[in-house]
Amino acid sequence: MLLKVIIVLLFIAVLISLSSALVFLMKDLGNSRKRVLYALGIRIALAVALVGTIAWGIYSGQLSSQAPWDKQLHPERVITLPANQQPAGGQ
């Protein structure tokens, strides 16, 4: 549960950083655009942290796919049809 909260917080921080870069871009029209570059640099660092957190969650087993179409994780849900039947809506 804590990992999911961290992921949501990192995602919100990425959005805030991206929107602040947009504000700096609009405000600093004639000035040097260092604030935009710093904000985008922070966004990249936060995005890397977000991807790393998701990868660590998948690797540690705290995050997993529960999608019904994922046959590798849910082999008991796979329906096998006899060879003489076609699936519904078949051609």
C-alpha positions as CSV (number, residue, x, y, z in Angstrom):
1,M,0.0,0.0,0.0
2,L,2.8,2.4,0.8
3,L,4.4,1.7,-2.6
4,K,1.2,2.7,-4.4
5,V,1.0,6.0,-2.3
6,I,4.6,6.8,-3.3
7,I,3.9,6.1,-7.0
8,V,0.8,8.4,-6.9
9,L,2.8,11.2,-5.1
10,L,5.6,10.9,-7.6
11,F,3.1,11.1,-10.5
12,I,1.5,14.2,-9.0
13,A,5.0,15.8,-8.5
14,V,5.8,15.1,-12.2
15,L,2.6,16.9,-13.2
16,I,3.3,19.9,-10.9
17,S,6.8,20.2,-12.2
18,L,5.5,20.1,-15.8
19,S,2.9,22.7,-15.2
20,S,5.4,25.0,-13.4
21,A,7.7,24.7,-16.4
22,L,4.8,25.9,-18.6
23,V,4.1,28.8,-16.3
24,F,7.8,29.8,-16.3
25,L,7.8,29.5,-20.1
26,M,4.9,31.9,-20.4
27,K,6.1,34.4,-17.8
28,D,9.8,34.6,-18.9
29,L,9.2,35.5,-22.5
30,G,12.1,37.9,-22.9
31,N,14.3,36.7,-20.1
32,S,16.7,33.8,-19.9
33,R,14.8,30.5,-19.7
34,K,16.9,28.8,-16.9
35,R,13.8,28.3,-14.7
36,V,12.2,26.3,-17.5
37,L,15.2,24.1,-17.9
38,Y,15.5,23.6,-14.1
39,A,11.8,22.6,-13.9
40,L,12.1,20.2,-16.8
41,G,15.3,18.7,-15.3
42,I,13.4,18.1,-12.0
43,R,10.6,16.5,-14.0
44,I,13.0,14.2,-15.7
45,A,14.5,13.2,-12.3
46,L,11.0,12.6,-10.9
47,A,10.0,10.5,-13.9
48,V,13.1,8.4,-13.6
49,A,12.3,7.9,-9.9
50,L,8.7,7.0,-10.8
51,V,9.8,4.4,-13.4
52,G,12.4,3.0,-11.0
53,T,9.8,2.7,-8.2
54,I,7.4,0.9,-10.5
55,A,10.2,-1.4,-11.7
56,W,11.2,-2.1,-8.1
57,G,7.5,-2.8,-7.2
58,I,7.2,-5.3,-10.0
59,Y,10.5,-7.0,-9.2
60,S,9.7,-7.3,-5.5
61,G,6.2,-8.6,-6.2
62,Q,4.4,-5.8,-4.5
63,L,2.9,-4.7,-7.9
64,S,1.4,-7.3,-10.2
65,S,-0.9,-7.5,-13.1
66,Q,-4.4,-8.7,-12.5
67,A,-5.6,-8.2,-16.0
68,P,-7.9,-11.1,-17.1
69,W,-6.2,-11.2,-20.5
70,D,-2.8,-11.9,-19.0
71,K,-2.5,-15.6,-19.7
72,Q,0.9,-16.1,-18.0
73,L,-0.3,-14.9,-14.6
74,H,-3.8,-16.4,-14.7
75,P,-3.6,-19.8,-16.5
76,E,-6.7,-21.1,-14.7
77,R,-8.8,-18.4,-16.5
78,V,-7.8,-19.5,-20.0
79,I,-10.6,-21.2,-21.8
80,T,-9.5,-23.9,-24.2
81,L,-11.9,-24.9,-27.0
82,P,-12.0,-28.2,-28.7
83,A,-10.4,-28.4,-32.1
84,N,-13.7,-28.6,-34.0
85,Q,-15.2,-25.4,-32.5
86,Q,-14.5,-21.9,-33.5
87,P,-14.5,-19.0,-31.0
88,A,-17.6,-16.8,-30.9
89,G,-17.5,-14.3,-33.7
90,G,-15.2,-16.5,-35.7
91,Q,-14.6,-16.0,-39.4
